[in-house]
């Protein structure tokens, strides 16, 4: 089996979600006495190199991680007639595809509700990339919860990052410049939230006294920030187990299936 990561190698080493998912998928496959190989395909050159390997069916199936809109690996895997399951909902794809995902929209709604319940009313967000399901759905959830509380949308409170720590820090600085009266921020990944916390510290702002901060993922980063991060937990173990289960089912001739798993609010000191 292959764990195919459609991101650059530097993202694999920076973002702890990928290593957590890889470890959990390896464990799930070990129960079936099956090995797992890691393949990165974040650049066109890497995709050209791995295409013959996949087309020759040197692996029986693929766990495809990263679901940017228009991911070229999806078409290649279809043409190679190689069973695969996506981690996250593929965007803009026609035809049935197997995928396993967290309920990103409801998770975002839960976090924004929590921030509002602490008395905050100028809640900003640092959204994820808008060509990814998490980026889109978490932003939708943020907007829906504000609307349900009768809070008007303010575009000055919305910034978009790329899930990296650096983007979280830079977007937080931008938000402070355009909306200095904000009192909370929902950040669409823990790694970006860590960057946002660094920007707030440099600005001399206290968390959560001046600005409450909520993240998303409950990655290993969340418990090590200062202060520890309130976040939304994604069930990585269940995601991995369901991806492996569905991939084995497809290899055995079953059709595509969709699984969406609930998330959980984890309250720590940042909000």
C-alpha positions, 0 to 999 in steps of 0.5 A: 500500500502507498501513503501518497502525500500531494504536498511538498516534502517541507510541508510533511516535516512541518505539519504534525498532522501528516506524520500523525496520519502516516503513523496511524495508517501504518498501525491500521495496516499492520493489523492486516500484516500489510506494509505501507510506503510513503510517496510525496507528490507535491511537485510536477517533477515528483508526479512524473517520477511516481506515475510509472511506478503507480501505473505498473501497480507496484502497490495494491492501493493508495491512501491519498492525502491532501485534497486541493481542488484539481489534484492531478493525482486523482485523474492518474489513479483513476486512469491507472485503475488503482484503488484509492481513498482520499483523506478529506473531501475532494473538491470539484470531482465528478463521479463517486470517490471514496473519502474519509473526512472530519466534519469541518463545518460543524467543528468550526461552528463549535469553536466559534460558538465557544468563543462567543459563549466567552463573551467575545463579539469581534471574532476574526478568523484565519481560514485555510486555503480556499482550494481545500475542503477544510479551508472552505468548510471551516470558513462557512462554519465560522460565518454561519455561527456568526449569522446565527448570533445576529453578528454582521459579517465584516470582511476585515475580520477574515484572513486566509492562510496556507496552514503554515506557521508563517502564514498564521503569524503574518495573517494575524499581524494583518488582522491586528492592523485592519481590525484592532478592536478584534477580541477573538480569532478562530484559526483553521489549524493549530500550526497557523494558530501557533504563528498567530500566538507569536504575532500577538505576543510580539504585539504585546497582547495577552491571550486570552485576556485581550484576545482569545484564540481557538485552533483546529486539529488538536495536533501535537502543537496545541499542547505546547503553545503558550498558553496551551491552545483551545482547539477542535480535535480531529479523530486521526485514529478513526480517520486512518482506520476508516481509510484503511478499511475502505481501501481494503474493501475497494481492493476486494471489489466493493464500490466507493463510500463516504465517511464523515466523522464528528470532531470534539472541542478541547478547552485549554487556556487560550480561550 
